[in-house]
Amino acid sequence: MKSPCLFFTIILSVTLGSCQKDELNLSELESSEDYPVMDANEVRNVIFFLVDGMGPNHVMAASREHHGKEGRLHMERMPYKASLKTSPADDRVTDSAAGATALATGFKTLNGMVGVNPEGRPKISILKNLQQKGYATGIITTAEVTDASPASFYAHVDSRNKHDDIALQLLSSDIDIILGAPGVLSDTGTSFELIAQFASDKYSRVNTKSDLLNSSGEFILGLFNKWGAYQVNLDILNSDDLPNLGECVEKAIDVLSEKDKGFFLFVEEEGTDTGSHQNLSDFVLDRVKHIDDAIGKAVEFAYQDKHTLVIVTADHETGGLILTENTESGMFDMQWKTIAHTSQDVPFFAFGPHADTFSEEMDNTDVPTKLGLLLILEGFPAN
């Protein structure tokens, strides 16, 4: 007969084991609560959200608009927060080309230049570096797929306006999943026509939400007409024919996580910048929520996966947004000081293993450098 002590030990062990397997359901948290700090596991996947033109007041205004005084956006609930300096190589105010190049490569460059240093020498991005090591990669953007921000992760040109050159480099990029608006007309041709050549035996071409959600391809190209944020059309956020960013992120994660190694996924919301350039408050607030909903999907995956780091930041602030409290409505009144970019620092949020790496003030070039260290990329960034 087993001793009472041994019996108690067995019961206690089983009970503790059951408790340890019970994980927090993130959806049960109050919308004001921080997401949990994750264990310091190995980082295998990175989901990099870029909210173009988003400054700290964009975040505060969208949070109040969509969650009231008590609630917060998904990005705000990440346990580690910092501020990011955004200046380019020779100025105080950056454009998206120089800003995204710094975030992608770890090197400053001149405004208008993509994936190169000020002398025009190509600099490899963290996406391409990981790709060479066998990682799966993806790009999702509500801008054109040849626009400056996404291009900084796969192309090298001395001018962001060389859309055809960028499109040709996209054609040879071997990125697993690419979703965005079609390319644009340029002086020398139509980059959209070049990108359409991507619909080869390797890539499954999708044009609608249904196409995307039902695709079984390992390599997917989606060029969604009317999806481009430049159209400043709120209706596209609720179209039955077009996927939202959350659906795109979920599909990309499904595809990329099936690969043999880890993955790197870049996700951009362009509408925050486009709307801020035109001082369109309602449009900007909706676009911040558009990407924040997608961030929530990424956080859910990262929490279950335990090896995925999710980071959120911006390339620069646009509009010089100022907020004042409206005591009658409880909302913020939004006042715009400019239609241009500003030198204001932008927010940075991180969730997942080793997210504490991003818990203090940084320069934009620090972001890929820190990622390179976490992912053990020797010699990155490369001089």
Buried (B, 14 or more C-beta within 10 A) or exposed (E): EEEEEEEEEEEEEEEEEEEEEEEEEBEEEEBEEBBBBBEEBEBBBBBBBBBBBBBBBBBBBBBBBBBEEEBBBBBBBBBBBBBBBBBBBEEEBBBBBBBBBBBBBBBBBBBBBBBBBBEEEBBBBBBBBBBEEEBBBBBBBBBBBBBBBBBBBBBBBBBBBBBBBBBBBBEEBEBBBBBBBBBBEBEEEBBBEBBBEBBEEEBBBBBBBEBBBEBEBBBBBBBBBEBBBBBBBBEBBEBEBBBBBBBBBBBBBEBBBEBEEBBBBBBBBBBBBBBBBBBBBEBBBBBBBBBBBBBBBBBBBBBEBBBBBBBBBBBBBBBBBEBEEEEEEEBBEBBBEBEEBBBBBBBBBBBBBBBEBBEEEBBBBBBBBBBBBBBEBEEBBEE
